[in-house]
Each structure stands twice: as structure tokens, then as C-alpha cells.
């Protein structure tokens, strides 16, 4: 068993749960109630659900990699680490260029949940 990958998988499952609960309350409900045209509104809604599926599948994959140690686990883990690092970078960059002030990185705090998964996965895959 790989403890770091297991920790990454459990953390990723927590991220998925936060995404499903808090994400539905904060960005999804206001989006669906907005006057935005139906096609872009429903496209963004579908993308939110795609991210939900992605986070859940990544968590399952990390737990499987940790417990089963299949052939190719190192490469799969490294790819997932880059995947979560990229998600973190997207939130960091958007927060940096959109918001001002000392607290701008906390306006979009999702990177704080995603980055630990990237680091744990990277370390567990080395």
C-alpha cells in the first residue's frame, strides 16, 4: 500500500464532496438563476458536472493506485499530480488577474484544496 497516494485519494474524495455540496450552492444556483442565455448557461452547468465526474474518478483512481499498485501506477500518479496542479494553477492565475488586494488568492480558494492532492500524488508517485 502507498500511504501518500491513499492520502491523496482520500483528500481528492473530500475535494469532490466539497465541490458537489458547496459548488452547487455557491456558483451553480446563481448561474442557473441568472439571465444568461440558455445555451451558455447549460453549457457551464454541464461543465460543472463534468468536473464533478472528473474529481470523483480521480479520487477512485488514486485509491486504486494506492491499494493495488498496478503496473503503470507511477506514470498514472504523475499524470494525476500534474492534472491537480493544473487545476490549482487555473484558480491561482484567475484569482491573481481578476482580483486585487492582499486577500485576492482567497477569493477563489479552490486551489487550497486542489494543491495538496497534487503534492501528495507527486510525492506518492516518486
Number of C-alpha atoms within 10 A of each C-alpha: 12 17 13 20 28 23 20 29 27 17 19 28 21 16 21 24 15 15 21 19 11 12 15 16 11 11 12 18 12 11 15 14 9 11 9 11 8 11 9 10 17 14 11 15 17 12 12 18 16 12 14 19 14 13 23 20 16 21 26 17 20 31 24 18 24 24 14 12 15 11 9 9 18 17 12 16 26 18 16 21 26 15 16 25 20 16 16 21 15 14 18 21 12 14 19 17 9 11 14 11 7 7 11 16 20 14 15 16 14 18 21 15 18 25 18 19 30 25 18 20 30 22 15 23 21 9
